[in-house]
C-alpha cells in the first residue's frame, strides 16, 4: 500500500470536524438555545477550515494553506475561549 503524503491523523481531524459541523447543522435549534451560540458556531467553521487546509497544503500551495491552517486553528481557539468566558458571565 502506497504511503499518503500526509498523516492519517489529519484525516481523522477533518472527519471529526465535519461530523461536529454537520451535527450542529442538524441540531441547529438545540444549538441556538446555548448562550452565545453564534460564537461557538463560528469556532466550528474555523475548525473545518483548519482541517481542510491541513489536507490541501500537502497537494497545492503549501505555504499559503499552512498559514491558513494555523490562522484558522488560532481563530478557533480564541473563539472557544471567548465563548467559554462569555458563557461564564451569562450562566454564573
C-alpha positions in Angstrom: 0.0 0.0 0.0 1.4 3.4 -1.0 2.0 5.9 1.7 -0.1 9.1 1.7 1.8 12.4 1.7 0.0 13.3 4.9 -0.5 11.8 8.3 -3.7 9.7 8.8 -4.4 11.7 12.0 -5.0 14.7 9.8 -7.8 12.9 8.0 -9.3 12.0 11.4 -9.2 15.6 12.4 -11.0 16.7 9.2 -13.6 13.9 9.5 -14.2 14.8 13.2 -14.6 18.5 12.3 -17.0 17.7 9.5 -19.0 15.5 11.9 -19.2 18.2 14.5 -20.2 20.8 12.0 -22.8 18.7 10.3 -24.3 17.7 13.7 -24.5 21.4 14.6 -26.5 22.0 11.4 -28.7 19.0 12.0 -29.4 20.1 15.6 -29.4 23.8 14.9 -32.5 24.5 17.0 -30.9 22.9 20.1 -27.6 24.7 19.4 -29.4 28.0 19.3 -30.5 27.6 22.9 -26.9 27.6 24.0 -25.8 31.0 25.2 -23.6 32.8 22.7 -24.2 30.0 20.2 -23.0 32.2 17.3 -19.5 32.4 18.7 -19.5 28.6 19.2 -20.7 28.1 15.6 -18.0 30.4 14.2 -15.4 28.3 16.1 -16.8 25.2 14.4 -16.4 26.8 11.0 -12.8 27.7 11.7 -12.2 24.1 12.8 -13.4 22.8 9.4 -11.3 25.4 7.6 -8.2 24.4 9.5 -8.8 20.7 8.9 -9.4 21.2 5.2 -6.4 23.5 4.8 -4.3 20.8 6.6 -5.1 18.3 3.8 -4.9 20.7 0.9 -1.5 22.0 1.9 0.0 18.6 1.0 -1.1 18.9 -2.6 -1.1 22.6 -3.5 0.4 25.9 -2.3 1.9 24.6 0.9 3.0 28.0 2.3 -0.4 29.5 1.8 -2.5 26.7 3.2 -0.1 26.1 6.0 -0.7 29.7 7.1 -4.4 29.3 6.6 -4.4 26.2 8.7 -2.6 27.8 11.6 -4.6 31.1 11.5 -7.9 29.1 11.4 -6.9 27.0 14.4 -5.8 30.2 16.2 -9.2 31.8 15.5 -11.0 28.6 16.5 -9.1 28.5 19.8 -9.7 32.2 20.5 -13.4 31.9 19.7 -13.9 28.9 22.0 -12.1 30.8 24.8 -14.3 33.9 24.2 -17.3 31.6 24.3 -16.2 30.0 27.5 -15.6 33.3 29.2 -18.8 34.8 27.8 -20.9 31.9 29.0 -19.4 32.3 32.5 -21.0 35.8 32.6 -24.3 34.5 31.3 -24.6 31.4 33.4 -22.7 32.2 36.6 
